[in-house]
Amino acid sequence: MAEEAKQPDAMKKLAGTIGLLAFFVGIILAIVGGIGYHGNSGITLTLVIVGILVGVLNITGKEVLPLLIAAIALIVVGTAGLGGDKGAFGALNDLGGEAGTKLNDIVAYIAIFITPAAIISAVRAIWAVARPG
């Protein structure tokens, strides 16, 4: 009976570890992709899959609201550069090199990574509110 009680805790711990690793992989991949691989569809697909893992495994009920607020900010900033040639951090390009462009790409990739987790959390929050009882 003691083994049955340990099994759910072990599964939760494993899921938490996988979720944490997925989060770190997503952030590192977004930074590396933003610096050297702008517009790479393989990186985008990987970030979406890792974002789904993070949304399913990492986000608890208490973390939904902060995640959604942070996701809104990241998505707004991450998509700010899509309409223009300079983007949200384009002014940094005037200081030297392509720093602004690289920073725009990094933030855009982070927004791509966080979007699936935000969608999953938003659906969970809506379900919790709409559920009868």
Summary of the structure (lengths in Angstrom):
residues: 133
radius of gyration: 17.8
end to end distance: 32.5
largest distance: 66.5
contacts: 394
relative contact order: 0.16
helix: 82%
strand: 0%
